[in-house]
Amino acid sequence: MESSQHHHESLSADREKSPALVGGLRTDTLTESVVILLTLTAVQRVVGFGRAVLFCRWLEPEELGQWDMAFGFLLLAAPLAVLALPGTFGRYIEHYRQRGQLRALLRNVGLVCVVLAVPAVVLVYAARGWFSQLVFGTPAQSDLIVLLAVSLAAVIAYNTQVELFNALRNARFVAGLHLTNSLLFASVGVGLLLAWRATAASVVIAYGTSCLICSVVAFGRLRWAWRVMPPDGAALPRRQLWSKLAPFASWIVLVSLLTNLFEIADRYMIIHYSRLSATEALALVGEYHSSRVVPLLLVSITAMLGAMITPHLSHDWEAGRRRQVAARLSLFRKLLAFGLTAGGVAVMFAAPLLFGVAFGGKFAGGLVVLPWTLTYCIWLGITMVSHNYLWCAEKAHLASAALLVGLVVNVCLNLLLLPRLGLLGAVLATTLANAVALVLVLWFSHLLGFGVDRGTRVILAAPLAICLGPWVALLVLAAIVLEAVRSDRLLSCEEKRRIAEGWGHCSAKFKGMWMSRQPLVSNENF
């Protein structure tokens, strides 16, 4: 029986290597998706890093703090405005496609998103004074809130379509869209800062503009796919659809809300509970922002990878390959944690040059807290990826519980440490809160059958070495590599075999991938 199941999973994995067509768009396999995403993301992150450096050089700490809070508000408000309904695409696109009801799913969810988004944008505009006090600690920034209201509409449209194309496993287009967004944001932002005003308003306008343009491009691609998408083979009653989507979406919106609150809570605590004036508090947030420039690049890469693997894991889960879901996610998490830790060590070695030269020596406080910021951002990224197992098992409420506990820990520790230690206290509180959330997600997954082996525990603890200095962290990474090569305690024989096969497949597959003439859209093989 065991041999038969293993044989079935091997055949399924082989089929996964071949491209398929979903919703009229050519899909990419999981291996292809990772390589495509990493390739284009590397270019995108170079652009993003250059943009962030220029923003830090040209904006005063207070203005940089305003942009940080404005961006955090957009991240928090965008999914909340549409009740995180686009987040259900990754889990249920495959479910309804297999039943011939894809058009009905997209039509219903799209309409409801529009109905929800419009009043949300109007509310932010109408209550701009209240939102200014909430976000910036002063009602004097109501004009900036008006810009945020307009940008919110563009961000909602952009995020919705990214979620859709991710769920359709069209990694090439998603990665290209992200790259385009980053290029537009950088070019428009730099242009406005130089030609107009070096303020947070210029950055908000640039971000909203880039999201608007990319959402228009994505909508054109969606219309193209819609025309060739086969008609539904079965009716989908609205009651049946929403009875399935609504419970999952309610947990997704809760997870999204808690995730974004969890991510921005320390800055809100600085604004409202640091016992500083609004100007001083925003300047402190600007210091904090400088320490998060590179760590957030690592988190954003992890978030994109986590969103990209969700439909692949969901595909295996729907086919009954639960063991393969656990095996894939476990190996992915180990490699990702090691890669993020290695990236964090590289950042520590480059930190003096980054803060002393690139940032113009303006953010000494950010340099002090950088090791802890790197550590908790790595753990945050791993937590986001680990949520995938709970989502596949439709236990999103457990992810919510972990984030809720982490949020409470964050707020309580900030109340205790922020007045005494300043910015360092806020960062230490956030680090401990992220550790608690990660441990809880791992424990909940264990209860559902996804255990944590010794190798995972060791690799997930490795980021702590960054706080001991870059040379100590480098020695820890070297020890992990040596142990992984010489024994099976960190990586099992099966995991090593999967790595070797994946490397060989990538080398052969992507040697001439960009020269391929395979059509992207077809009416066949749905």
N, C-alpha and C positions, 0 to 999 in steps of 0.2 A: 504493500500500500504506500509506504514511504517512498519507494523507488518510483512508483507510478506518478506520485504527486510531483516529485522532483523533475521527472521527465516532462510532465505537462508544463511546469514553470519554465523549463529550459526552452521548450518550443515557443512558449509565449514571449520569452525574452528575445528569441530570434525574430519573431514577427515584429516585435517592437523596433527592431533595427531598420525595418523597411518603412519608407514614408507612406502615409495614408492621406486621405482627403476628408476633411471635416468641414461641414458648412460651406463647401465651395472653395475652401482654401487648402493649399498643400500644408500638411502638418509636418512637424519635425520630431524625430525620436528624442528620447530623453538625453542621450549622449550628444546628438547634434545640437539640441537646445542649449546644453551647458556650454559647449565650445563656441557656438554662435554668440551666445549671450556674453561670455567672458571676453571674446574678441572685440565685439563692438563696445562692450562696457569699458574695456581698457582705454579705448579712445575717448569715450564719453567722460570717464573719470579724469583723464588728463585735462580735458576742457573744463570740467567742473572744478578741479583743483586750481587751475589757473584763474578761473573766475573768482573763487573764494579768496585767493591770495590778493587779488586786486581789490576786492571789496574790503578786505581787512586793512589794506594800505590806504585806501582813499576815504573810508568812512571813519568818522570819529567813534570812540567806544559807545557813546550814547546812541548814535544812529545805527551802529551795528547791532546793539541790543534791541532797538526797535524792529529791525528787520528780522532778528531771531524770533522775537515774540510774534510778529506778523506771520511768519512762515509756520510757526507752531500752531497758530490759530487756524490757518488754512488746512493743515494736516488734520486737525481735530474736527473742524466743522464740515469738511467735504464729505466724508463717509456718513457722518451723523445726519446730514441734511437729506440724504436719500436712504436712510436706515440701512446702509451697507448692503443693499440689495445686489449691486454688481459683484459683491464678494461671493455670492452663491454660484456664480457662473463656473468657477473652477471645480466645484463639487458636482454640479448638476447638468452641465452642458452634455457630457457624455451619457448621462442617464436618459435624458430626453432625446438625444440624437439617436440612440439605439432603438427608441420606441417610435421614431418618425414624427416627433413633435417639437423639433428645434425651432421652427418659425414661430410657433405659438408661444414658446418660452420667451424668445427675444422680443416679440411684439408686446407681450403683457408686461414684462419687467421694464422695458424701455419706456412705455407709457407711464407707468407708475413713478419711475424716476423723474420724469419731466414734471409730473403733477406735484411731487414732493419738493423738487429743487427750487421752483419759482417762488413760492411763499417764503422759503428759507432765506433766499437772497434779499427779498423785500424786507424781511424782519431785521436782518443785519443793518440794512440802510436806514430803516425807520428808527431803530434804537441805537444809533451810532454813538451817542453820548455815553450810554450805559456800557456798550461794548468797549469803548475807549478806556473807560475806568477799569474794566475787567482785564483787558489785555495789556495795557500800558501803565496802569496805576494812576492815570490822570485823565480827566475828560477833555483835555486840550488837544487830543489827537483824533478828533472826530472826522477830520478831512481824510486822514489816513484810513480810517474805517470805511469810508465811502469807496476808496480804491480797493480795499479788501473785499467789499461786497461784490463789486464787478468782477474781480479776479476769482472769487469763489465760484461763480457760474462757469467760468472757463475751466477751472480745476476739476469741478464735478464732471463736466463733459469729457475731459481728457482721461481722468481716472477710470470712468465707466468703460470707455472704449479700450483702454489698456487691459482691464480685467477681462473683457470679452475676448480679445485676441490672444491673451494668455491662455484662457480656457480652451480656445480653438487650437491650441498648441502651434500657433504660427509665430515661433520664436524669432525668426528673421525679421518680420515686420515690427514686432514689439521692440526688439533691440534697436532697429533703425529709427523707430519713432522716439525712443528715449534719447538716442544720440542727436536727432534733429532738435528735440526740445532743449537739450543742453546747449547746443550750438546757438540756437535762437536766444535763449536766456542770457548767455554770455555776451553775444554781440549787441543785443538791444540794451542790456544792463550797462555794459561798458560805454556804449554810445550816449546813453542818458546821463550817466555820471560825469562824463567829460563835457558834453554839450549843454546839459541842462543844470541839474543840481546834484551835489554829492550828498544825497539824503536817502533815507529808507524808502521814501515815496518812489524814487526812480527805480529802485530794485523791485518793489511790488508791481509797478507798471510793467516792467520787463518780464517778470515771471508770469503775470496774467496774460500778456501778449503771446508769449511762447506757448503756453497751454492752449490758448484759443486757436492759434494757427495749426498746431499739431492735431487738435480735435477735429478741425475741418478736414485735414488730410486723412485722418482715420475714418471719418464719416464717408468720404469718397470711396475708400477701400471697402467699407462695409456695404455701401450701395452696390458695388460691383459684385461682391460675394452674394448679396441677397438675390440678385437677378439670376444667378446660376444655381442657387440653392434649390434642391428638389422640394416639391410641395410636401406638406405634412401628410403622412400616411394614415394618421388617426387623429380624431378630435381630442382636444385637451380642455376639459371643463375647468373654468376658472376656480371653482371651489376645490377641485382636486389639486390643481397647481399650487394654490396658495396654502392649502392645508399641509403641503409638503415643504414649500419654500419658507413660509412664515416662521415656523419654529426655529429652523436652522438660521434664517436671516436675523431673527431676534437675538440669537446668541452671537452671531457674527458682529452685529452692531454693538453689542455689549463688549465683546472682545476688542473691537476697533476703538470704542470709546475709552475702555480701560487702558489699552495699549498706548493711545495718544496722551491720555492723562498721565499715565505712568511715565511717559517719555518727557513730558513738559512740566511735570509737577514741581520739580526743583526750581525751575525758572520762575514759575508763578509764586513759589514761596519766597524767592529773592525779591520779587516785585512787591509783594504784600506783607511779608513778615521779616524782612531783614533790618527793619528799623532805620532805613535810609530814605532819603528823599527820592522822588520818582526819577530825577535825573541821575542821581548816584546809583540807584538800583539798576537802571537801564545800562549804565556804564559797566556795572559789575556783570550783568548779563552779557555785555559785549566781550569782556574778558573771558567769560565762560565759553562763549561762542568760538573764540579763537582756539581753545583747547579741543573743541569738537569738530573742527574743520575736517581733519583727516579721519578721525574715528567714525564720523558720520558717513564718510565715503565707504568705509568697510561695512557699516550697517545697511546702507542703501544697496550695495552689491548683494548682501545676504538676503535682503527683502525681495529683490528681484529674482534671485535663485529660488527662494522659498515659494514665491508665487508661481514660478515656472514649473516646479516639480509637482505642484498640487494636482493638476489634471492627470499627470502620468500615474501618480500614486492612486488617484481616484479611479482611473481606468483599471488598474490591477485589482483594486478593492472590489469594484463592481463585478469583475470576472471571478471573484472568489479566491484570488491569490494573496491571501492575507500574510503568509510567510514571506512572500517576495516584497511586499510593502515594508515590512519590518526590516528585512535584510538590506534593501535599498536605502532606506532612510538612515539606518544605523551607520552604514559605510559613508554615506554622503555627509552625515553630521561629523564623523571623525575627521574626514579630509577637510571639511570646511573649517572646523575648529582649529586644526593645525595650521591651515593656510592663513586664517585670520590672526592667529598668534604670531606667526612669522611676519606678517605684515605689520603688526604692532611693534615688534622688535625693530624692524627697519625704520619705522617712524621715530622710535626713541633715538636711534643713532643719528637721524637727520634733524632732530628737534632743535638743536642750537642754531643750525643754519636756517631752519624754517622761521623760528621766532625772532632771531637776531637780524636776519637779512630780508627774507621775504615779507615779514610783517613789520619791518622797520623798528623792531625793538619796542613796540607799543604795548605789548601784552605780557608783562612779566608774570602776572597772576595766572594766566592761562598755561604758561610753561610749567608752573609748580604743580598743577593738578592734572597735567597731561597723562601720566602713567595710570592714574585711577580712572580717568575718562576712557582711555583705551581698553582697560580691563572690563569695565561694565558694558561698553559698547559691544565688545566681542560676545559677552554673555547674553546681551539683549538679542543679538543676531541669532545665536544658537537657540534661544528660547522661541523666537519667531519661526525658525525652521522646524523645531520639535512640535509646534502646534499642529503640524500637518497630520500626525497620527491621530490626534484627538478629533480633528475635523473629519478625517476619513471614517472614523468610528462613530461620527455624529454625536460626539461628546464635547461639543464646543463649550458647554457650561463649565467643564473642568478647567479649560484654559482661562475662562473668565474668573473662576475662583482663585487660580494662581496669581493672576494679574491684580485682582482685588486685594489679596493679602499683601502682595508686593507694594501696591499703591499706599495702603495703610502704613506699612513699615516705612516707606519713603517719607510720607508726610510727618509721621511721628518723630522719626530721626531728624528730619529737617528742623522741626520745632525745637529739638534739643540741641543740635549741633550748629545750626546756621548762626544764631546770635553769638555763639562762643568762638567758632572757628572761621566764620565768614564763608568765602567761596569753597574752601577745602571741606568745611563741614557739610555743605550741600552736596558735594561730589561724593564724599564718603557715604553719606546717607543713601544716595542713588546706587552706589556700588553694592552695598549690603542688600538693598531692596531687589536688585537684579539677581543677586545670588539666591535669595529666597524664592523668587518667581521661577527661576530655572530648576531648582531642586524640586519644587512642587510639580512642575510640568513633567519632569522625569518620573516622579513617583506615581502620578496619575496614569501615565503611559504604562508603567510597570504593572499597575493594577489591571490594565486592560490587555496584558499579554505581551507588551513590548518592553522587554527587560533592558537593563543597563549593564553591560559587561565591564570588566576591569579596564579594558583599553579605553572605553568611553570616559570612565571616571578620571583616568589619568590625564587624558588629552583635554577634558573640560576644565581641569584644575590648572593647567599650564599657564593660562593668561595671568594668574597671580604673580608669576615670576617677573612679569614686566615691571611691577612695582618695586622690585629689588634691584633694578638697573638693567640696562640693555645687555651687558656682558653676561650677567647671571642668567637672564632669559635665553640668551643664545646658547649657553651651555645646556640648559634644560631641553631646548629644542633638539640639540645634537644628540642628547641622551635618548630622547624619544625616537628619533630616526634610527639610531643604532639598535635599540631594543626591538623596534618594529621589524627590522631586517633580520635580526639574529634569532628571534623567537616568534611564537604565535600568541603571546600574551596580550599584545596591543592590537594586532591585526591577525585574524584567523586565516587559515589556509584558503578558505573559500573567498574571503575578502581580498586576499592577495591575488587570487586567480581572477576575480572580477576586475581588479585594477589593471592587471596585465591585458586582459581581453579588451577592456575599454580603451586602453592606450593603443593597442594594435588596431582596433576598429577606427579610432579617431585618425590615426596616421594614414590609414588607407582611404577613409571616407572623405576627409577634408583636404586631401592633397590637391584635388581639382574641383572642390565644391563650388567655389565662386565662379567657375567657368561652366558650370552645368547649365544645360539648356532645357532642363525639365520644366514643363509648364506649371505655373502657380495655381491656376484655376481650371477646374474641369467639372463636367456634369456626371462623371463616371465614378464608380467605386465608392459610393457613399455607404 
